[in-house]
Amino acid sequence: MNLKLILILIPACIAIVFLVQNVEAVEVRFLFWSMAISRALVIFFTFIMGFVVGWFLHGFLSYRKAKKDKMDQSMSFDNKL
């Protein structure tokens, strides 16, 4: 069997076992909303939200660092003149 296929199948099997074990509905309340949803979906959506927030935060911090580095380079160039 191909190693790549095995590396894909193992996490897929773990995800299926996780999903089957967490099908119980839980009530989620936020501000004025309330709904019943599968526990696995709550964990999945929380993971996705954390991933998206981390991605945007990384992009923002990288942008700030690049902007600061560019300002530092232009300041050092101005000092040489």
ChimeraX attribute file (.defattr): number of C-alpha atoms within 10 A of each C-alpha:
attribute: neighborCount
match mode: 1-to-1
recipient: residues
	/A:1	5
	/A:2	6
	/A:3	8
	/A:4	8
	/A:5	9
	/A:6	11
	/A:7	10
	/A:8	10
	/A:9	12
	/A:10	11
	/A:11	11
	/A:12	12
	/A:13	11
	/A:14	11
	/A:15	13
	/A:16	12
	/A:17	11
	/A:18	12
	/A:19	16
	/A:20	11
	/A:21	11
	/A:22	16
	/A:23	13
	/A:24	12
	/A:25	14
	/A:26	15
	/A:27	11
	/A:28	13
	/A:29	10
	/A:30	7
	/A:31	5
	/A:32	5
	/A:33	7
	/A:34	10
	/A:35	10
	/A:36	12
	/A:37	14
	/A:38	16
	/A:39	18
	/A:40	19
	/A:41	15
	/A:42	17
	/A:43	12
	/A:44	13
	/A:45	12
	/A:46	12
	/A:47	12
	/A:48	12
	/A:49	12
	/A:50	12
	/A:51	12
	/A:52	12
	/A:53	12
	/A:54	12
	/A:55	11
	/A:56	12
	/A:57	12
	/A:58	12
	/A:59	12
	/A:60	12
	/A:61	11
	/A:62	12
	/A:63	12
	/A:64	12
	/A:65	12
	/A:66	12
	/A:67	12
	/A:68	12
	/A:69	12
	/A:70	12
	/A:71	12
	/A:72	12
	/A:73	12
	/A:74	12
	/A:75	11
	/A:76	11
	/A:77	10
	/A:78	9
	/A:79	8
	/A:80	7
	/A:81	5
